[in-house]
């Protein structure tokens, strides 16, 4: 693992994924062409990816095509939906049965797999044989909010390798220590983040925030630490990251991440839904890039949760239309002339939140 996080902006998950795989030189990471490769998407429920809950199918297809183009044939897609949902419903909705037939790959519903008991840091869990026997795992999480853990992403996505019994146990144990524990056992070789339109609040979607961004890293823990900052959280806010830091099982210092942008954000108007639409009333956008706007929405959400949003007496300016102008408060490099501002293209939500705290204090 290294500290590089590759970032790409846009709305074409297939081409963006291919670019990330090539930037990471994934074929060299895997090495042996006979390696057993397991691709792990996020199908917590049978849901439309554009609602912010599930991995876009184009990402999985792009990974399969890249692998086969580079001579890898032993490929499995494996996932298990949350307790109470049937993985096969997600496979059917997202057309994975046809995908498996077209590309001649294996498709595993981990709920029906065999399991092996594994222990780490006092946590015993049942992990599917498909994951434990893999030579290389490619993790395809969705960056989104979560009502219990605040954020769900690379580390938490590994829960889909557990039996339903262990998933229940994880909740009984409070999620944080168990999530860190499974990441001490299962080590994805590459994580490609579907952070195109993850949900603002909930694992099952419904309040998507258009971010138009994807990321790739060989270090899922560092990627989660950096992603927390994009959503306005610190490492200590995310319990399983805090535990990972205490146990020393990965780098949780987001400042160590070397961010390599493969392109730059472009203006891509979106229509916020649900709570994101309510929060957008506190913004004054003029040709705003989705990644920048998403960071602002996440920061406003944190301010709202603190009970301080009502103290914001002016709308926050954002977007390329503010270049050369001097609004009272603004975010992003395009609003560098604002009296109160935070730079960045795009800025992180935690930096925006710090600026907003200073403004209302």
SULGI-V690333 format. One record per backbone hydrogen bond with DSSP energy under -1.0 kcal/mol. CO is the residue of the C=O (numbers start at 0). NH is the residue of the N-H. E is the energy in kcal/mol with one decimal. If there is no record, write none. Layout:
BEGIN
((CO & NH & E) (CO & NH & E))
END
This chain:
BEGIN
((2 & 257 & -2.8) (4 & 259 & -2.7) (5 & 215 & -1.8) (6 & 261 & -3.3) (7 & 213 & -2.6) (11 & 15 & -2.4) (12 & 16 & -2.1) (13 & 17 & -2.1) (14 & 18 & -2.1) (15 & 19 & -2.0) (16 & 20 & -2.6) (17 & 21 & -2.3) (18 & 22 & -2.3) (19 & 23 & -2.4) (20 & 25 & -2.1) (24 & 28 & -1.6) (25 & 29 & -2.2) (26 & 30 & -2.6) (29 & 31 & -1.1) (31 & 34 & -1.9) (35 & 134 & -2.4) (35 & 135 & -1.8) (36 & 75 & -2.4) (37 & 137 & -2.9) (38 & 77 & -2.4) (39 & 139 & -3.2) (41 & 54 & -1.7) (43 & 81 & -2.0) (44 & 46 & -1.2) (47 & 50 & -2.4) (48 & 51 & -2.0) (50 & 205 & -2.7) (51 & 198 & -2.1) (55 & 58 & -1.5) (55 & 59 & -1.0) (56 & 60 & -2.4) (57 & 61 & -2.1) (58 & 62 & -2.0) (59 & 63 & -2.5) (60 & 64 & -2.8) (61 & 65 & -2.2) (62 & 66 & -2.5) (63 & 67 & -2.8) (64 & 68 & -2.5) (65 & 69 & -1.2) (66 & 71 & -2.7) (67 & 70 & -1.6) (72 & 74 & -1.7) (73 & 36 & -2.8) (74 & 105 & -2.3) (75 & 38 & -3.4) (76 & 107 & -3.0) (78 & 109 & -1.7) (81 & 84 & -2.3) (85 & 88 & -1.1) (86 & 90 & -2.5) (87 & 91 & -2.3) (88 & 92 & -2.7) (89 & 93 & -2.6) (90 & 95 & -3.1) (91 & 94 & -1.2) (94 & 98 & -1.7) (95 & 99 & -2.6) (96 & 100 & -1.7) (97 & 101 & -2.8) (98 & 102 & -2.4) (99 & 104 & -1.8) (105 & 76 & -2.6) (107 & 78 & -2.0) (108 & 111 & -2.4) (109 & 112 & -1.1) (113 & 128 & -2.8) (115 & 126 & -2.4) (117 & 124 & -2.9) (119 & 122 & -2.2) (122 & 119 & -2.2) (124 & 117 & -2.9) (125 & 162 & -1.7) (126 & 115 & -2.4) (127 & 131 & -1.9) (128 & 132 & -2.4) (135 & 37 & -2.5) (136 & 188 & -1.6) (136 & 189 & -1.6) (137 & 39 & -2.9) (138 & 191 & -2.9) (140 & 193 & -3.0) (143 & 151 & -2.6) (145 & 149 & -1.5) (148 & 150 & -1.9) (149 & 145 & -1.2) (151 & 143 & -1.9) (152 & 156 & -1.7) (154 & 157 & -1.1) (155 & 158 & -1.9) (156 & 159 & -1.5) (157 & 160 & -2.2) (158 & 161 & -2.1) (160 & 127 & -2.9) (162 & 166 & -2.2) (163 & 167 & -2.2) (164 & 168 & -2.2) (165 & 169 & -2.7) (166 & 170 & -1.5) (167 & 171 & -2.1) (168 & 172 & -2.3) (169 & 174 & -2.9) (170 & 173 & -1.0) (173 & 175 & -2.2) (174 & 178 & -2.5) (175 & 179 & -1.9) (176 & 180 & -2.3) (177 & 181 & -2.4) (178 & 182 & -1.3) (180 & 183 & -1.1) (181 & 185 & -3.2) (189 & 138 & -2.6) (190 & 216 & -2.2) (192 & 194 & -1.4) (192 & 214 & -1.2) (193 & 142 & -1.4) (195 & 210 & -2.8) (195 & 211 & -2.3) (197 & 208 & -2.0) (198 & 144 & -2.5) (201 & 204 & -1.3) (206 & 199 & -2.5) (211 & 9 & -1.8) (213 & 7 & -2.4) (214 & 192 & -2.9) (215 & 5 & -2.4) (216 & 190 & -2.8) (218 & 222 & -2.3) (219 & 223 & -1.9) (220 & 224 & -2.1) (221 & 225 & -2.5) (222 & 226 & -2.6) (223 & 227 & -2.2) (224 & 228 & -1.1) (225 & 229 & -1.3) (226 & 230 & -1.1) (227 & 232 & -3.0) (228 & 349 & -2.1) (237 & 241 & -2.1) (238 & 242 & -2.1) (239 & 243 & -2.1) (240 & 244 & -2.2) (241 & 245 & -2.1) (242 & 246 & -2.7) (243 & 247 & -1.1) (243 & 248 & -1.8) (252 & 255 & -2.3) (253 & 256 & -1.5) (257 & 4 & -2.6) (259 & 6 & -2.7) (272 & 275 & -1.3) (273 & 277 & -1.3) (274 & 278 & -2.4) (275 & 279 & -1.7) (277 & 280 & -1.2) (278 & 281 & -1.9) (279 & 282 & -1.8) (281 & 315 & -2.6) (283 & 317 & -1.7) (285 & 320 & -2.7) (286 & 319 & -2.4) (288 & 292 & -2.6) (289 & 293 & -2.8) (290 & 294 & -1.6) (291 & 295 & -1.9) (292 & 296 & -2.4) (293 & 297 & -2.5) (294 & 298 & -2.1) (295 & 299 & -2.6) (296 & 300 & -2.2) (297 & 301 & -1.9) (298 & 302 & -2.2) (299 & 303 & -2.4) (300 & 304 & -2.3) (301 & 305 & -1.5) (302 & 307 & -2.3) (303 & 306 & -1.2) (307 & 310 & -1.8) (308 & 311 & -1.8) (310 & 312 & -1.1) (315 & 283 & -2.9) (316 & 330 & -1.9) (317 & 285 & -2.4) (318 & 321 & -1.8) (319 & 322 & -1.6) (321 & 324 & -2.2) (326 & 338 & -1.9) (327 & 339 & -1.7) (328 & 316 & -2.7) (331 & 334 & -1.8) (332 & 335 & -1.4) (334 & 337 & -1.9) (339 & 329 & -2.6) (341 & 331 & -2.7) (343 & 332 & -1.7) (347 & 351 & -2.0) (348 & 352 & -2.7) (349 & 353 & -1.8) (350 & 354 & -1.9) (351 & 355 & -2.6) (352 & 356 & -2.4) (353 & 357 & -2.0) (354 & 358 & -2.2) (355 & 359 & -2.3) (356 & 360 & -1.1))
END
